[in-house]
């Protein structure tokens, strides 16, 4: 299953910053301003515009060379260890880490991610649960965990309720003003939130009911499972209604991370009759996946998952689908989602089948196995052979190579840099 993505981190940031004291002294401000100036200098380099054009071309399905993006995710703690941060206050350290990641991407990574001259501040908010909450067991220090699902009897569905979002506007305006005071004139500070990562619902489903239990419910309680999925669908739709009505959505047709990999640069969004002061879901990229249900047959997926995800994705202008689940096994169902553009091809998917399915009509979002980077020393020969195979298989496709889901870089930050270098070299071989 996917680890924490840029988008998921952005969702959690709004919740985390809400708890932090808004105190940044002059010493920390000087550190942040210097880093912001460096980010601005990187953002103004000509290569950033070249990369930006690549993403625009990719997202419009033009026949270009494969693009590369590497997100170390949990490996950032090995690239930028917490003890190396210079700021002292909690909020300043959060922002310092954010800026140092941009600098690393711009100076060292060697992928095609664009460094933009922006600093985004999220709305500070809280979101209630579904009336029940799972009890996690374990999971300390980022380790594995199991959970006790609360919905043990479907008769208890009467206890469920739709989550509610409460915006802390007072603290939001304070943190926005603080960021503007620190980062202007180097970076343009934007109020820009991500209120979800995935709208797939099945993570919530298995947290409420239990992963194994869902597999039994398909046969033992199909009517009740349909009722639960209907409730989750309606709750997600109500959330989207709330965000639209209260002017809380932000466009993601720019350098925003979308789906489970790639960036949103496109001229096809926003939709017609666009009002810059009122973002609608149809002006945005949408995303759903169902990693948790890989144990279901394609027919069970078609019966119990697809009909409930469809109305959610129907609301968006363009859509991404999939994460770590192997979509070759359920493509005949997935292809019926509306306005699909970006399709995840995980390490567990059949590359050959997916290349035939996607051709040049969708973005082939190729996910190499993150285990390649989770070792002290890369097996570079093996990685080259794997990439050569993948690049041959996907000839004629519109390809992005997304290295993500990294739990560790084997305590060797150079692994991320070397992977990007190898990928770019192999891409150059097939395009020359």
Buried (B, 14 or more C-beta within 10 A) or exposed (E): EBBBBBBBBBBBBBEBBBEBEEEBEEEBBEBBBEBBBBBBBBBEEEEBEEBBBBBBBBBBBEEBBBBBBBBBBBBBBBBBEEEEBBBBBBBBBBBBBBBBBBBBBBEEBBBBBBBBBBBBBBBBBBBEBBBBEBEEEEEEEEEEEEBEBBBEEBEEBEEBEBBEBEBBEEBBEEBBEBBBEBBEEBBBBBBBBBBBBBBBBBBBBBBBBBBEBBBEBBEEBEEBBBEBBEBBBEBBBEBBEBBBEEEBBBBBBBBBBBBBBBBBBBEBBBBEEBEEEEBBBBBBBBBBBBBBBBEBEBEBBBBBBBEBBBEBBBBBBBBBBBBBBBBBBBBEBBBEBBBBBBBBBBBBBBBEBBBBBBBEBBBBBBBBBBEBBBBEEBEEEEBBEBBEEBBEBBEEBBBBBBBBBBEBBBEBBBBBBBBBBBBBEBBEEBEE
